[in-house]
Amino acid sequence: MSITESPPAVNVNIRMASQEDLLALEELYPRVFPDEDLVPLIRDLLALGPPEVLSLVAEDSVRNTVGHIIFTECAVGPNETSVALLGPLAVTPTKQNQGIGSALVRRGLQELSKMDLAMVLVLGSPDYYCRFGFRQEPYVVPPYPLPPNWSSAWQSMNLYPNASSEGRDNKRHQGIVGELVVPYPWRGGHLWS
């Protein structure tokens, strides 16, 4: 699957996030995830900043923040292969199912393809993420045990250009096997269960 940007159904501007976006993000995440407190994670990830973190916001025509996504650089295995972890992804509830989340994912994948990263991993809905080329990940182990019914939610997508499924498996056997090593903001078992 090629990483191409397709426009969302609504008119949004996607740009790199900065510390100035923190207040809007502190308001967005509790609306999107009312049963999870992701604000401390967002604060810590934004504090890391580039190049360890790629953070994108989507703004509507009057510059309201309507979506956000973060990709965090991590490492896998004894060779410490550089990979990215996608998450969280948030779109304000009144703007969901309008293509904003997909536009954020595609833009992020496009930016990641310019970096020296082997793959991107995500813990999320297989029905949602398969549209981007993600599939269940059997070789990279999450840093914390996942509930048994979440095994299909642990997914990856190769970032090597023009990699087929066969090529992706070959790349994995060249060192992309092992436990995912995450930076400190992700070192909490509650984020993985």
N, C-alpha and C positions, 0 to 999 in steps of 0.2 A: 504494500500500500504506500503510495506516495503521500508525503505530508504537504498538503495544499490547503490554503486558507479559503474557506467558503464563508460568504457573508452571513451574519445572523439574520433572522427574520425581522428583527427590530434594528433600528439605527443606533449602534453603539460605537464608541471609540475605545479601543484597547491600547493601553500604554503600560510602561513599566511602573510599578508601584514604588512609593517612597515612604519615609517615616511620616510625611505630612498626611498620608492616607490612613494612618492608624486610627484616628477617631471614627472615621466612616466605617472602617472594618470592624471596630469594636461594637458598632451598632448593627452591622450586617450579620455577623456570625450568630448572635443569640436569636435573631429572627429566623435564620435558616436552620439552625441546630438548637432548638429550645431545650433539648434534654442533655446537651453536651456543653461543657465549658471549654471552648476552643480558643478563647481570647488569649490566655497565657501562651499557648503554643504560637499563635499568630504574632504576638509581641516578640517572643524569643526568636522566631524565624526572621522577622523583619530586622531585628537587631543584628543578626548575622550578616544580612545583606549580600550583594554580589561579591564574588562569583559563586559563593556557596549556595545562594538562594536566588532563584528566578521567580519574581513575584509580579503578577500582572493584574491590573484592574480594568473593568469594563465600566464606562460611563455613558449615561444617556445624553440626549441632546442638550440638557440643561446642566450637565456635569455632575449629576448625582451618581454615586457609586452603586451600580446594580449587580456587579459580579466581581469575583476575585478567585485567583488560583495561585498556588505556590508549587514550585518544583525545588526539591532540596538535593544537593549533591551528596552522595553516599559512596560507600565502597563495598566490594564483594570479594570474598575469598582471600586466599593467601597472596595472590598477585595484587590485591587491593584495586581491582578493576573499578574505574569510575562509572557510576550509574546515577540516575536521578530517581527520586521518589516523588510521585505526584500526590498532592493533597495538602491541605484540603482544597476543595472546589466548592464555591458557594455562589448562588444566584438568588437575589432577593425573591421571596415567594411570589410576588405579583408579576414577576418577569420570567418565571420558569416556563419551560416548554416553548420558548420562543427562539432557541438557537444560541443564546448567549453563552451557556456552559460549553457547548460544542465549539463555539468560536474561540473561547478562552483556551480550551484544550488544544485545538489546532494551532493557534498562535504560539502557545508554549512549546509544542512539539517542533514547530518551525524554528523557534529560537534555539532549542536544544540541539537540533540537527547541525548547528553551526559550531557546537562545542565538541570537545573530545570525550564524549560519553558513549558507553557501549549500549545501554538500554535504559528504559524508564519503567519503573515498577509502580503499581497502584494496588491499594486495597479498596475495592469498590464493586459496584454492581456489574457483573459480567454482561448483562443485557445492554447496559449503557456504554461501557468501555470497548466492547467488541467492534463497534462502528469505527473506531480509530485504529484497529489492528491489534488490540491487546488480546492475549489469550492466557489461560491458566499457566502459572509459573511453577514448574516442578523442581527446578535446580537451585534457585536462590531461596534460602530459608529466611523468613522474617525474624527480626531480633527478639520477638516474644511469641510464645505459642498463640496460635489463633484458635478460636472455638472450632470444633470439628465441622460444623455446617458452613464455615466460612472458607473452606479450602479453595472453592472455585472463585472466590472473590480476590485471591492473591494472584495478580496478573502482571504480565510484562509485555513490552514491545521493543523490538530491536531498533536501534537508531543508526546502525550501519547503513549506508546508502544502498538501495536496491537489494536488500537482503531478502531472500526467499525464506520460507519456513525451514528448508533444508540448510540454507546458509546460516540461519539463526541458530539452529541446533549445533552446527559445526563451531560457531563462535563460542557457544556455551562450553563446549568441550575443550576450548582453548583457554579456559580459566574463569569463565563467568559461572562458577559453581561455588556455593558456600553460603555462609551467613551474611546477611546484610548488616553492615556496620553503619549506624546512623549517628549524626551529631547530637549533642546534648538535648536540644528541644524535643527530640523524638524518643528520648530514653525514659519512657514511662509506660508501664504495661497497660495502664488504663486507655491509652491511645490505640491499642491493638486488640481490644476485646469489646 
